[in-house]
Amino acid sequence: MDRSLNNPNLWIAGSEGEGVYLSTNDGKSWRPVAESLAEANVYGVSLHPEKESRMAAGGWSQGLWVSNDGGDSWEDRSSGLPSQNVTAVAFDENHLDRLWVSTFEEGTYYTNDDGNTWIDGDLYGAYVFDLDFVTSTKE
């Protein structure tokens, strides 16, 4: 589950066997999004730190999916990942165009171009359940 940094009313959640859900009223109600993941086990979801319309979700045997229109449409961005078994997803608050994805026992990767290319994050063999970032401060 992830909450927007810019809009506290916006939440995204993954579920076991029921896909991805979005709330725009601080969790009072939820609607399913990402029809392609409707029956999937979704273990990683993330909202972009600045762009409310940009979000990502990944799960077991599903790879990574990205929406750039607030959840209305989703694109499979898994090509180039070593595994379709995604365990964690996170947008990087320090590198706003960077999205991290951890795959089951095959490493953690990042993309700076919305999943067109993936770069090895040097965590091969790690089983990552959650990714989070400490915001850097510039002096």
Buried (B, 14 or more C-beta within 10 A) or exposed (E): EBBBBEEEEBBBBBBEEBBBBBBBEEBEEBEBBBEBBEEBBBBBBBBBBEBBEBBBBBBBEBBBBBBBEBBEEBEBBBEBBBBBBBBBBBBBBEEBEBBBBBBBBBBBBBBBEBBEEBEEBEBEEBEBEEBEBEEEEEE
